[in-house]
């Protein structure tokens, strides 16, 4: 295990762009965690006399149509967006891993039925499915997390199933079976630990997808609602003033783009570092 970690860091550190992306991602995460401390103003405080200020020394990113400090709201949005992204991926990963592991291990009719259900769900665009679920559940962070996570489950289930199918017939698994190890222990102690690499890669990229889905839902009024700050919701509020005050949409748009970009770069670098086929 120590050797594998050493090799992983060795190959990951070779990709300088990925290292920079990881540093940026860490900065974004730290800013999100300590957003209430870093923010110079209360993200929800309205100061009508300060409406539509362009970026200046007092308000680094200007103010919006209610006089709220955009920089403070961007920081708050980072906290909300990352929370949605990580929690939705955690939920979809746990459920998807369980479904994929049992389907791949037992195969037969159970596998056929479960995978056809996953295929049916996968045939629906993820964002469309998330919109449908959000429409049923209603607005709010909890419902948004649930909608985004439920729409992502099939992707993780299929990845885990394929990994389990490739691992479960290896010699050491057969030896464990012959020694009387029960199925649950085989799955969770022997098979899944050797299948985590592609799951980690998919989860890293999945956080970016979840953030984008959440922002899209909030943009159309089916996610986070005012006075809470969320990047997609900030874009929605600012689009009416985009001609005269483009900074209202510029900064939340850049926040979404930068976060998803670094997550995708880190995800690709993780794949390259974990899989010898991609190592150069």
Secondary structure as UniProt FT lines:
FT   HELIX           2..14
FT   HELIX           16..33
FT   HELIX           35..38
FT   TURN            43..44
FT   HELIX           48..50
FT   TURN            51..52
FT   TURN            60..61
FT   TURN            65..66
FT   HELIX           70..106
FT   HELIX           108..122
FT   HELIX           126..137
FT   HELIX           141..167
FT   TURN            168..169
FT   HELIX           171..178
FT   TURN            179..180
FT   HELIX           183..185
FT   HELIX           186..191
FT   HELIX           192..194
FT   HELIX           196..219
FT   TURN            220..221
FT   TURN            226..227
FT   HELIX           231..238
FT   HELIX           239..241
FT   TURN            242..244
FT   HELIX           247..274
FT   HELIX           276..278
//
